């Protein structure tokens, strides 16, 4: 069974194998891109065959499998997560070598139980197609926190071990820029859930400006998140993020 390593921060490098990725620093062959992410220091390669950015539309199981399976099979030596909401894609991806299910729908309990894969449970309000139309919360941090607590309990009730699970507040998924800032400002409140916290803020629109100009903001958020106790950061720019994360970890072990 997969268990999250909690001794140091993990950097998850993003590999979109969709034709409509919102940011793909340089394009190129997918397997070569995965190798480059690993060489840059990524601990996990997150492979996604269906976009979930705001306004995106679903793809079929067959299309998603066709996109992701050949790449997963080409990377047997790397720790791979499959970014999917489809149980059949999750099962086949794990059979092909993926060891973590990155589930933005927070519902893929059966594939995680059956395979023993790691499971990321993420919060989202609505669906990718419509989630940014009218995000609404009384207290976004409380509501996301309580949703994740409920999903952990549901996963455990379905036979998933708690040590398999990581949780994710879902930056950009049915949230205004202010909601995203509140979630990041109060990340420590997720510590009581008893699972590693993952944050994915890389190059997202709440940072402002053009996608190509969002690296400084992305690095600032990654460093901030690690300082608040986040254990996994999902990013496009692996080498720069690894440098930031290692420095924050050093500062955390300095005695003042
Ligand atoms: C995420 C995440 C993900 N994000 C996890 N998986 C995306 N666990 C895909 C924008 O506002 O944060 N955690 N898989 C990508 N989603 C978005 C959302 C991309 C918003 C862009 C935006 O620009």
Boltz pocket constraint, residues with backbone or C-beta under 6 A from the ligand:
constraints:
  - pocket:
      binder: B
      contacts: [[A, 22], [A, 52], [A, 53], [A, 54], [A, 83], [A, 102], [A, 103], [A, 104], [A, 120], [A, 122], [A, 168], [A, 170], [A, 171], [A, 172], [A, 173], [A, 198], [A, 199], [A, 200], [A, 201], [A, 202], [A, 203], [A, 204], [A, 205], [A, 206], [A, 234]]
      max_distance: 6.0
